[in-house]
């Protein structure tokens, strides 16, 4: 959804700048891929990996909120 919004607003928009390189998204994909492989050999490790991704996304991402505050201060 975020990529669609960035395409709609443009690559130079405040949203695109705030979103940046999307560290959490890239790490999540990597952990999910790792967990799929682990599921065949270490099912509990795979489950732990899925839980780790959920915990990563529970931590709030303040980039967009901070970027919008900075725009309002200009």
Secondary structure, DSSP 4 states (H G I P E B T S, - for coil): -HHHHHHHH-TTSHHHHHHTT-HHHHHHHHHHHHHHHHTTT-HHHHHHHHHHHHHHHHS---HHHHHHHHHHT-
